[in-house]
Amino acid sequence: MLNKLTVEVYNYVMGTVIESMISRFSINSELLTELDLLSPIQFLAHKKSLPHQAFKTLSKNILKFTNYKTENEVYNQIHEEFISFLNSWEFLKGSISDKYEIMNWELKNDEDDFESD
């Protein structure tokens, strides 16, 4: 009896949580889909091409915060900058400590080569 009550309460609570999440996020599903493109996990899939309407909703929503006059101008700028960012991602994702270790390794090898001459 207690297990049945526990399961029923759990199912009710989870159902309520799921319904709440759906109602909150479904109105902004286009924007959330576009924001998902900004996840590094998605970068490789979209490096060659972006979905046709990518960043249209975002452009509309941020127009008032820019100096651009039209959504299309904002869209073109976001699209151009995002493509540039995607093309630079492999370089940018390396951490500073990784670069530091590589530089130190190269410097150490140069010193070793100098001492052996």
Helices and strands as residue ranges (DSSP letters): H 2-25, G 26-28, H 29-36, H 40-46, H 56-62, G 63-65, H 71-92, H 96-116
